[in-house]
Amino acid sequence: MSQLNDLHFITQNPEESCLTRFEKKKTSNIKIEKSRIPPYNSYPIPPYITMSVEDLKNTVAKLQERIQQLEKKVGVSPAQSTDFAKQLRLVLIGAPGSGKGTQSADLKDKFCACHLATGDMLRSQVKQGTPLGLEAKKIMDQGGLVNDEIMVNMIKSELENNKTCAKGFILDGFPRTIPQAEKLDAMLNERKTPLENALELKIDDELLVARITGRLVHPASGRSYHKIFNPPKKELTDDITGEPLIQRSDDNEEALKKRLVTYHQQTEPIVEYYKKTGIWQGIDASQKPGKVWNDILKCLGQ
């Protein structure tokens, strides 16, 4: 009778019977598989789990030392070992008074990059008595102009030895001619750090005259102010250091107009050069500094 009852059950609902048997079998298999898993405490503990903080620090230090040895062996400088894809590599183009100094300082702070103002860099190398500085001084003492090769090599030296250049650079005041731009590109391409942006701060000459004749400068940092448009908190005093501000001797209308003639003659070909390479972008520098800054960030994809 029992067998008949079982047969009667299966005949009445064969699909349910098959499903029930399958589920029971699957559950049974799962239990068997779980039973084969060894307990947690039977796994070996990785050595780094039991290391002290000091042991870990020592291990990391040894790894860093080994990396530096390997980099030195293959001739890679610390700056070159950085992830170049994340660097800021920018040339800033603009007439005297266009705001290059103000915007360069902000870019330097935001991107932790080095600001290479070629005039300051040249004076620094001469003052330090570096081989390039001595070579440049000899030329200047004879009344000559420092040649392009020296300037490009100075930039290269900064990129390779200045730790603040590890995350990128802002070039200010160079290049000024197409041959300079070509030599700069050749050097940067050789280092696999090509320029990614050429930003031009565009502004009318008449507005520049009004800006320049009231400009005040902090010599040590290059920070600039204006007696009317951007005055310091305390008259003739740098907001950050409290040191005195100066007005440059050539910040007058007559001198500026001569500088602007030279600037336009030099810069127009450079702008065309960078337009052809596809990295040029123009920014209206007649706006307030904050608006100019926002436009720069947009150009950089920020």
C-alpha positions in Angstrom: 0.0 0.0 0.0 2.9 2.3 0.8 4.3 1.8 -2.7 0.9 2.5 -4.2 0.6 5.7 -2.2 4.0 6.8 -3.4 3.1 6.0 -7.0 -0.2 7.8 -6.6 1.7 10.9 -5.3 4.1 10.9 -8.2 1.3 10.3 -10.8 -0.8 13.1 -9.4 2.0 15.8 -9.5 5.1 14.5 -11.4 6.6 18.0 -11.9 6.5 18.9 -8.2 7.9 15.5 -7.3 10.9 16.0 -9.6 11.5 19.5 -8.4 11.4 18.5 -4.8 13.9 15.7 -5.3 16.2 18.0 -7.2 16.1 20.7 -4.5 16.8 18.1 -1.8 19.7 16.7 -3.8 21.1 20.2 -4.4 20.8 21.2 -0.7 22.6 18.0 0.2 25.4 18.7 -2.2 25.8 22.2 -0.8 26.1 20.8 2.7 28.7 18.4 1.6 30.7 21.1 -0.2 30.6 23.4 2.8 31.8 20.6 5.0 34.9 20.3 2.9 35.9 24.0 3.5 38.7 24.1 6.1 38.1 26.3 9.2 39.3 29.9 9.1 42.0 29.4 11.7 43.7 26.7 9.6 44.9 29.2 6.9 48.5 30.4 7.1 48.8 34.0 8.2 50.7 36.2 5.7 53.9 37.6 7.3 53.0 41.2 6.7 49.9 40.8 9.0 52.1 40.1 12.0 54.7 42.8 11.2 54.9 45.8 13.4 54.5 49.4 12.1 58.3 49.9 12.4 58.9 46.7 10.4 56.6 47.9 7.7 58.2 51.3 7.6 61.7 49.7 7.3 60.4 47.5 4.4 59.0 50.4 2.6 62.2 52.4 3.0 64.2 49.6 1.6 61.9 49.3 -1.4 62.2 53.1 -2.0 65.9 52.9 -1.8 66.0 50.0 -4.2 63.8 51.9 -6.7 66.1 54.9 -6.5 69.1 52.7 -7.2 67.4 51.2 -10.3 66.3 54.6 -11.5 69.9 55.9 -11.2 71.2 52.8 -12.9 69.0 53.4 -16.0 69.5 57.2 -15.9 66.0 58.2 -14.8 65.8 61.4 -12.7 63.2 61.7 -9.9 61.3 64.2 -12.0 61.3 61.8 -15.0 59.9 59.0 -12.8 56.8 60.9 -12.1 53.5 60.0 -13.8 53.9 62.6 -16.7 50.3 62.1 -17.7 49.3 64.0 -14.5 51.7 66.9 -14.9 50.9 70.5 -15.8 53.0 71.4 -18.8 52.1 75.0 -19.8 53.6 78.0 -21.5 51.9 81.3 -20.5 51.9 84.0 -23.1 51.0 87.6 -22.3 52.2 91.2 -22.6 53.7 93.1 -19.6 50.8 93.8 -17.3 48.5 91.1 -18.7 48.5 89.3 -15.3 51.0 86.5 -16.0 52.6 86.9 -12.6 49.3 86.7 -10.7 48.0 83.8 -12.6 51.3 81.9 -12.6 51.4 82.1 -8.8 47.9 80.7 -8.5 48.7 77.9 -11.0 51.9 77.1 -9.1 49.9 76.7 -5.8 47.0 74.7 -7.3 49.0 72.2 -9.3 52.2 72.2 -7.1 54.2 73.0 -10.2 57.3 75.1 -10.7 57.0 78.6 -12.1 59.9 79.1 -14.5 60.1 82.9 -15.2 63.1 82.9 -17.5 64.4 86.3 -16.3 64.3 85.2 -12.6 65.8 81.9 -13.6 68.7 83.5 -15.5 69.5 85.9 -12.6 69.4 83.0 -10.1 71.8 80.8 -12.2 74.2 83.8 -12.5 74.0 84.5 -8.7 74.6 80.8 -7.9 77.6 80.7 -10.2 76.4 77.6 -12.0 78.3 76.6 -15.3 75.4 77.9 -17.3 75.1 81.0 -15.2 78.8 81.8 -15.6 78.5 81.3 -19.4 75.5 83.6 -19.5 77.2 86.2 -17.3 80.2 86.3 -19.6 77.9 87.0 -22.6 75.9 89.7 -20.8 79.1 91.4 -19.5 80.2 91.8 -23.1 76.8 93.4 -23.9 75.5 90.4 -25.8 72.2 88.5 -25.6 72.1 85.0 -23.9 71.7 82.5 -26.8 68.8 80.1 -27.1 70.9 77.0 -26.3 71.8 78.4 -22.9 68.2 79.3 -22.1 66.9 75.9 -23.1 69.6 74.1 -21.2 68.7 76.2 -18.1 65.1 75.2 -18.4 66.2 71.5 -18.8 68.4 71.8 -15.7 65.5 73.2 -13.7 63.2 70.4 -14.8 65.7 67.7 -13.9 67.0 69.1 -10.6 64.3 71.4 -9.2 62.1 69.2 -7.0 59.2 71.6 -7.4 59.1 70.7 -11.1 58.2 67.1 -10.4 54.5 67.7 -10.9 54.8 70.0 -13.8 55.9 73.5 -14.9 54.6 76.9 -16.0 56.9 78.7 -18.5 56.7 82.5 -18.4 58.7 84.7 -20.7 60.0 81.9 -23.0 59.8 81.1 -25.8 59.7 84.5 -27.6 60.7 83.5 -31.1 59.9 80.5 -33.3 63.5 79.1 -33.2 63.3 79.2 -29.4 59.9 77.4 -29.5 61.4 74.8 -31.8 64.4 74.2 -29.6 62.2 74.1 -26.5 59.9 71.5 -28.1 62.9 69.4 -29.2 64.2 69.3 -25.6 60.8 68.6 -24.0 60.0 65.9 -26.6 63.3 64.2 -25.9 62.4 64.1 -22.2 58.9 62.8 -23.2 57.3 65.8 -21.4 55.9 67.8 -24.4 54.0 71.0 -23.8 50.3 70.4 -23.4 48.9 74.0 -23.2 49.9 77.4 -24.6 47.6 80.0 -23.0 47.6 83.6 -24.2 46.3 86.3 -21.9 44.8 88.8 -24.4 44.3 92.5 -23.5 44.3 95.9 -25.3 47.4 98.0 -25.1 45.6 101.1 -23.7 44.3 99.1 -20.7 47.8 97.7 -20.2 49.2 101.2 -19.9 46.7 102.0 -17.1 47.6 98.8 -15.4 51.4 99.0 -15.6 51.8 102.6 -14.5 50.2 101.7 -11.2 51.8 98.3 -10.7 53.5 97.3 -7.4 55.7 94.3 -7.1 57.1 92.1 -4.3 60.6 91.3 -5.7 61.2 88.0 -3.8 58.0 86.2 -4.9 57.0 88.1 -8.0 53.5 88.9 -6.6 52.1 91.9 -8.1 49.5 94.5 -7.0 48.0 97.7 -8.4 47.5 101.0 -6.7 43.9 101.2 -8.0 42.8 97.8 -9.4 44.4 95.5 -6.9 45.8 97.4 -3.9 47.6 95.7 -1.0 45.9 95.6 2.3 48.5 97.9 3.7 50.0 100.6 1.5 53.2 99.5 -0.3 53.4 96.3 1.8 53.1 92.7 0.6 50.0 90.9 2.0 51.8 87.6 2.7 55.3 88.6 4.1 54.8 92.2 5.2 57.8 93.1 3.1 58.0 96.4 1.1 56.6 96.6 -2.5 58.4 98.4 -5.2 57.5 100.0 -8.5 59.9 98.9 -11.3 61.8 101.7 -13.1 60.5 100.6 -16.5 56.9 100.6 -15.4 56.1 103.9 -17.0 54.1 104.8 -20.1 57.0 105.6 -22.5 59.0 102.5 -21.6 55.9 100.3 -21.7 54.9 101.4 -25.2 58.4 100.4 -26.5 58.2 97.0 -24.8 54.7 96.5 -26.3 56.0 97.1 -29.9 58.7 94.5 -29.3 56.2 92.1 -27.7 53.7 92.2 -30.5 56.5 91.7 -33.1 57.8 88.6 -31.3 54.5 87.2 -30.0 52.3 87.1 -33.1 54.5 84.4 -34.8 54.7 82.4 -31.6 50.9 82.4 -31.2 50.6 81.2 -34.8 53.2 78.5 -34.1 51.2 77.1 -31.2 47.9 77.4 -33.0 49.3 75.0 -35.6 50.3 72.5 -33.0 46.8 72.6 -31.6 47.6 73.5 -28.0 46.9 77.3 -28.1 43.9 78.9 -26.3 43.2 82.6 -25.8 41.8 84.2 -22.7 40.3 87.7 -22.2 42.7 89.1 -19.6 40.8 92.4 -19.3 38.4 90.7 -16.9 38.7 90.7 -13.2 41.5 88.3 -12.0 39.0 85.8 -10.5 37.2 85.5 -13.9 40.4 85.1 -15.7 41.4 82.4 -13.3 38.2 80.5 -13.8 38.7 80.7 -17.6 42.2 79.3 -17.3 40.9 76.4 -15.2 38.3 75.7 -17.9 41.0 75.7 -20.6 42.9 73.1 -18.5 39.8 70.9 -18.1 39.3 71.7 -14.4 
